[in-house]
Amino acid sequence: MSELTESVESVKSQGKEQFWKKLISKFGSLLALIILMIVLTIMSDRFLTVNNLTNIARQSSINALLAIGMLLPILTAGIDLSVGSILALSIMIMGVVSINLQMGPVVGIIACLAIGAGFGLLNGLLLTKLRLPHPFISTLGTMNIARGIALIITGAAPIAGFPYMIQFLGSEFAGPIPISFLLVIVVYTLFHIFLTRSQTGRYIYAIGGNKEAARLSGINVDRVLIIVYTISGFMAGLAGLVLVGRVNSAFPLAGLTYELDAIAAVIIGGASFFGGVGTVWGTLIGALIIAVLRNGLNLLNVSADFQMTVIGLVIIAAVYVDVLRQRKSKSN
Amino acid sequence: MYEALFEMKNIYKSFQNNHVLKGVDFHVRPGEVHVLLGENGAGKSTLIKILTGAYSMDQGEIIWQGKHVQINSPIESMELGIATIYQELNVIPELTVYENIFLGRELKKGGKYSLLDRKAMIERAEELLIRLGQNPKLATTPLNKLGMGQQQLVEIAKALILDAKVLIMDEPTSSLSGGEVEQLYKIVDQLREEGIAIIFISHRLEEIRRLGNRITILRDGLSIETVDVATTDTDYWIELMVGRSLDEKFPKKDFTRGEVGFRIENFKVTADSPALNMDIHYGEIVGISGLVGAGRTEFARAIFGADKRHAGKIYIDGVEQNIQSPRQAIDAGIAFITEDRKSEGLLLDLPLDFNVCLANMKSFKGRGNLLSPAAMRNQAETYVQELKIRPSNIELHARNFSGGNQQKVVIAKWLCTKAKVFIFDEPTRGIDIGAKVEVYRLINRLVEEGALVVLISSDLPEILGMCDRVLVMNQGNITANLPIVEATQEAVMKAATLGA
């Protein structure tokens, strides 16, 4: 709110046109989401119903959890391609531990999150200790490794019949609101505080802004990167837990290409691929835009193939708008 | 036939409400070195960008050899015969000299889609190299095997192959070593004799004296005056540039010399480099002079823990410090103002307050271990006031400040760490004279308040003007330790160039 009043004050003298330009550049993706929702409301009478909105909230939550994890590597000018595979491995291990080995839901949940964080840690170590040139490579490797192990452990068979405690996050509701969406709100709030108010959080932006300047300012860059990839992996485990709750099954091909949707959400949400720029709430809006778009196209009976095409166009359009904006601000 | 090669008349250019050029006149003759002089923000680069077609002007006219012309794009500018050597070279290090020279205009054996004529290109490149006084065999050497000076010659060769009539050189000597600078001067002399007009941008007044024929001085978007170098003195240029007379270029203050506060003992940067010793006393500024590549920056980086050192001890106030990383150096009270503020000093796309607080974030922690944005803003505001950082908007990204103000932001970052030892590496490179004096005053203030200051600089007048003692480095070794009274230009150059 204070940001808004500030920008209002600072542009008072510059006339209305300027004001709108600033507003659009600051809240552009939110505006896009609202316009999208208005259009869908007009085009389909089934869109703006409690039932459907509940659906969108549920459908968006897994991607939202992966995307907020993905935001961190992208802020450091990196990427994490392994989250979809880590998700699959985490839930397979959870299935094996809690069901096949009958160690109970608590141990299962812990195993799920620990595998996620552990694989993330591995990503971080590969990047910083082996000095692999770019996280695209290290996470491309672990993406295949994690998926491979997920397939190996049960011989590609799914595991079903999870206890209530494991299903809780993904299946329960508080009134009309899915618990998974409440989880998203809580997680995003925590991430917002982490990224804006904690030392490590600010260091993440610094490293993305200029790694060498950050190092020479006394920042332990390796340590921060390891934390970043560990958190991203942990979020993949958490998203897996929600997925299992929703479908009551763990299967080794779960989360296939989910990393791409997560990257899309972060980019649509205004983060820069070159690091240093991006916000938590932008990412949430990015994830919601993708979910609303998918949902809307479903309501309008658009085929899945065509949906992919549309989402591809949205990604390009969103980034292009950003490019135009930056070109403008730089030439000023 | 025409006295002027080209004239730019009454040029106006604004960006939104910011009027950068407010009626600039600029006339260049063939066969002259015409210096553009002005403080950062005076409009030099905007004027050049209009000439090279990167910007379009709002008003004004350009007359090229007596004819009105429009320059709407970089290509149109190039076709007129305007070439630019930027400060940051525009070469591809992996490609050879001849490939770089012909990049984008390769010679072919036949039509547009035929194969490249390597032999013809190499021959032409060899001719050019000879013309520039170089060994023709370099034509097939990859650029990353060459020094900065020779890489720059490749850029000049690129301009010559285009048959350029105007060569714009933007601070061409700022990253060259002494020998390379001399070589460049000779080439500039030669090109001038061949009738090429050279627009030379530089902050180094000695260099302008050596090379320039005329100077056009810009200030606040106006062309103040065009003067002949031979008949005017340096102080007059400065006066025109800053709009007032500067009392002194180097506001040196003398303080009482105290105890040794900072000591470097038997310090080896690498296994086979010589052992270095250095004592810095309270109340003195110690300069480190030397040619580019003498190992000064490497020495400083190793002290600061930015690079690993092979051996050596570091003492502050007699206490040995364990420094293996920048973090440990900062905690020990050392600040390192790096040579290249854009790539090593600043987070260009993050706001000023963030940049200022970056190296000492832990001191802004409040409740629940969370950072206090208000405390960070306050700290930044304080430094903006103290160092007169302009514009005084702490939310502005570092990219949007001029060179001098960016340098102040970097210095503020280090003041914020409450450091005791300040190692400045080329702190005034590329900033204008007014800002330079401010940096010098700040260094004075630091010494006065009890800091230990090392000033690494390639600008010898600066070293001689500001320091109490001069160390000279040569091939990784410290070859002289001169009190300022003995440090003449000759003595320093001798120690910097003779066999170590």
Interface residues (C-beta under 8 A of the other chain):
Chain A: Q14 I193 T196 R197 S198 Q199 R202 Y203 Y205 A206 G209 N210 E212 A213 A214 R215 L216 S217 G218 I219 N220 G276 V277 S331 N332
Chain B: F15 Q16 N17 N18 F304 A306 S325 P326 R327 A329 I330 D331 F336 T338 S343 E344 G345 L346 L347 L348 D349 L350 F354 L358 A359 M361 K362 K365 N369 L370 L371 P373 K413 T417
